[in-house]
């Protein structure tokens, strides 16, 4: 039996295949949306950690400068 467009069985199989394909595409779109949300969240986290790291480096540099200044004052007292 040949499959032709007028054959109801062929049309039904094509419809089923299209429905399966449509469902898979919808799932891929949902996955892409989820991954985009996660990516934005990770980028925001990364930016926060970078700011925090820079703040800590600045505080460390300030502390180092103050300790050096105290050491220099102590040396001048000797």
C-alpha positions, 0 to 999 in steps of 0.5 A: 500500500503506497502512502499518499497525501490522500491516505488517512493513515498517512495524514494521521501519522504526519499529524502525530509526528508534527505533534511530537516535533512541536512538543520537543520544540516547546521543551527546547524553548522552555529549556533555553528560557531556563538556561537564560535565567540561570545564566543571568543569575550566575552573571549577577552572582559573578559581578557581586563576587567581583565587587566584593573581591575588589572591596576586600582588596581595597581594605587589605591595601588600606590596612597594609598602608596603615600598618606600614605607617605605624611601623615607620612611626615606631622606628622614628621613636627609637 
